[in-house]
Protein backbone atom coordinates (compact mmCIF):
# COMPACT_ATOMS: atom_id res chain seq x y z
CA UNK A 1 0.00 0.00 0.00
CA UNK A 2 2.98 2.32 0.39
CA UNK A 3 3.09 2.74 -3.40
CA UNK A 4 -0.30 4.53 -3.22
CA UNK A 5 -0.93 8.15 -2.20
CA UNK A 6 -2.77 8.74 1.09
CA UNK A 7 -5.85 9.86 -0.88
CA UNK A 8 -5.58 7.23 -3.63
CA UNK A 9 -8.66 6.05 -5.49
CA UNK A 10 -9.12 2.39 -6.39
CA UNK A 11 -11.93 1.53 -8.80
CA UNK A 12 -12.47 -2.23 -8.59
CA UNK A 13 -13.71 -4.60 -11.28
CA UNK A 14 -16.87 -5.03 -9.18
CA UNK A 15 -17.66 -1.32 -9.53
CA UNK A 16 -16.59 -0.27 -6.05
CA UNK A 17 -14.81 3.05 -5.55
CA UNK A 18 -12.42 2.89 -2.62
CA UNK A 19 -10.73 6.04 -1.35
CA UNK A 20 -7.55 6.24 0.72
CA UNK A 21 -4.46 4.13 1.22
CA UNK A 22 -6.08 2.23 4.11
CA UNK A 23 -9.05 1.22 1.92
CA UNK A 24 -6.67 0.06 -0.82
CA UNK A 25 -4.74 -2.03 1.70
CA UNK A 26 -7.95 -3.61 3.05
CA UNK A 27 -9.05 -4.47 -0.49
CA UNK A 28 -5.80 -6.20 -1.42
CA UNK A 29 -5.56 -8.07 1.89
CA UNK A 30 -9.17 -9.32 1.93
CA UNK A 31 -9.43 -13.11 2.17
CA UNK A 32 -11.69 -13.27 -0.92
CA UNK A 33 -9.21 -11.36 -3.09
CA UNK A 34 -7.39 -13.62 -5.57
CA UNK A 35 -4.03 -12.20 -4.45
CA UNK A 36 -4.59 -13.75 -1.02
CA UNK A 37 -5.34 -17.25 -2.35
CA UNK A 38 -2.75 -20.00 -1.88
CA UNK A 39 -0.86 -20.56 -5.10
CA UNK A 40 -1.69 -17.12 -6.48
CA UNK A 41 0.52 -16.14 -9.39
CA UNK A 42 -0.01 -12.83 -11.25
CA UNK A 43 0.94 -13.16 -14.90
CA UNK A 44 1.43 -9.77 -16.55
CA UNK A 45 0.88 -9.84 -20.29
CA UNK A 46 3.81 -7.59 -21.12
CA UNK A 47 2.86 -7.27 -24.79
CA UNK A 48 -0.27 -5.36 -23.70
CA UNK A 49 1.61 -2.82 -21.55
CA UNK A 50 1.45 0.78 -22.69
CA UNK A 51 2.17 4.26 -21.41
CA UNK A 52 -0.93 6.43 -21.46
CA UNK A 53 -0.88 9.47 -23.77
CA UNK A 54 -0.41 11.98 -20.93
CA UNK A 55 2.62 9.97 -19.75
CA UNK A 56 1.24 9.96 -16.18
CA UNK A 57 -0.03 6.41 -16.29
CA UNK A 58 0.34 2.90 -17.61
CA UNK A 59 -2.05 0.12 -18.52
CA UNK A 60 -1.44 -3.62 -18.67
CA UNK A 61 -3.47 -6.81 -18.82
CA UNK A 62 -2.80 -9.32 -16.07
CA UNK A 63 -3.98 -12.88 -15.62
CA UNK A 64 -4.66 -13.57 -11.94
CA UNK A 65 -4.02 -17.29 -11.64
CA UNK A 66 -4.96 -19.51 -8.73
CA UNK A 67 -5.04 -23.31 -8.76
CA UNK A 68 -8.81 -23.19 -9.39
CA UNK A 69 -9.39 -20.22 -11.73
CA UNK A 70 -7.77 -17.68 -14.02
CA UNK A 71 -9.18 -14.16 -14.04
CA UNK A 72 -8.04 -11.68 -16.69
CA UNK A 73 -8.03 -8.01 -15.75
CA UNK A 74 -6.75 -4.77 -17.22
CA UNK A 75 -5.01 -2.62 -14.64
CA UNK A 76 -4.71 1.12 -15.27
CA UNK A 77 -2.32 3.01 -13.00
CA UNK A 78 -2.21 6.81 -12.75
CA UNK A 79 0.73 8.42 -10.94
CA UNK A 80 1.37 11.69 -9.15
CA UNK A 81 4.50 13.77 -9.71
CA UNK A 82 6.33 11.76 -7.02
CA UNK A 83 5.66 8.43 -8.77
CA UNK A 84 3.02 7.20 -6.30
CA UNK A 85 -0.20 5.66 -7.56
CA UNK A 86 -2.98 8.24 -7.21
CA UNK A 87 -5.62 6.13 -8.98
CA UNK A 88 -5.90 2.52 -10.06
CA UNK A 89 -8.69 1.15 -12.19
CA UNK A 90 -9.21 -2.61 -12.39
CA UNK A 91 -11.31 -3.71 -15.34
CA UNK A 92 -12.48 -7.26 -15.97
CA UNK A 93 -11.48 -8.49 -19.43
CA UNK A 94 -13.89 -10.75 -21.27
CA UNK A 95 -12.59 -14.27 -21.95
CA UNK A 96 -11.51 -15.14 -25.47
CA UNK A 97 -14.31 -16.80 -27.40
C-alpha positions in Angstrom: 0.0 0.0 0.0 3.0 2.3 0.4 3.1 2.7 -3.4 -0.3 4.5 -3.2 -0.9 8.1 -2.2 -2.8 8.7 1.1 -5.9 9.9 -0.9 -5.6 7.2 -3.6 -8.7 6.1 -5.5 -9.1 2.4 -6.4 -11.9 1.5 -8.8 -12.5 -2.2 -8.6 -13.7 -4.6 -11.3 -16.9 -5.0 -9.2 -17.7 -1.3 -9.5 -16.6 -0.3 -6.0 -14.8 3.0 -5.5 -12.4 2.9 -2.6 -10.7 6.0 -1.3 -7.5 6.2 0.7 -4.5 4.1 1.2 -6.1 2.2 4.1 -9.0 1.2 1.9 -6.7 0.1 -0.8 -4.7 -2.0 1.7 -8.0 -3.6 3.0 -9.1 -4.5 -0.5 -5.8 -6.2 -1.4 -5.6 -8.1 1.9 -9.2 -9.3 1.9 -9.4 -13.1 2.2 -11.7 -13.3 -0.9 -9.2 -11.4 -3.1 -7.4 -13.6 -5.6 -4.0 -12.2 -4.5 -4.6 -13.7 -1.0 -5.3 -17.2 -2.3 -2.8 -20.0 -1.9 -0.9 -20.6 -5.1 -1.7 -17.1 -6.5 0.5 -16.1 -9.4 0.0 -12.8 -11.3 0.9 -13.2 -14.9 1.4 -9.8 -16.5 0.9 -9.8 -20.3 3.8 -7.6 -21.1 2.9 -7.3 -24.8 -0.3 -5.4 -23.7 1.6 -2.8 -21.6 1.4 0.8 -22.7 2.2 4.3 -21.4 -0.9 6.4 -21.5 -0.9 9.5 -23.8 -0.4 12.0 -20.9 2.6 10.0 -19.7 1.2 10.0 -16.2 0.0 6.4 -16.3 0.3 2.9 -17.6 -2.1 0.1 -18.5 -1.4 -3.6 -18.7 -3.5 -6.8 -18.8 -2.8 -9.3 -16.1 -4.0 -12.9 -15.6 -4.7 -13.6 -11.9 -4.0 -17.3 -11.6 -5.0 -19.5 -8.7 -5.0 -23.3 -8.8 -8.8 -23.2 -9.4 -9.4 -20.2 -11.7 -7.8 -17.7 -14.0 -9.2 -14.2 -14.0 -8.0 -11.7 -16.7 -8.0 -8.0 -15.8 -6.7 -4.8 -17.2 -5.0 -2.6 -14.6 -4.7 1.1 -15.3 -2.3 3.0 -13.0 -2.2 6.8 -12.7 0.7 8.4 -10.9 1.4 11.7 -9.2 4.5 13.8 -9.7 6.3 11.8 -7.0 5.7 8.4 -8.8 3.0 7.2 -6.3 -0.2 5.7 -7.6 -3.0 8.2 -7.2 -5.6 6.1 -9.0 -5.9 2.5 -10.1 -8.7 1.1 -12.2 -9.2 -2.6 -12.4 -11.3 -3.7 -15.3 -12.5 -7.3 -16.0 -11.5 -8.5 -19.4 -13.9 -10.8 -21.3 -12.6 -14.3 -21.9 -11.5 -15.1 -25.5 -14.3 -16.8 -27.4 
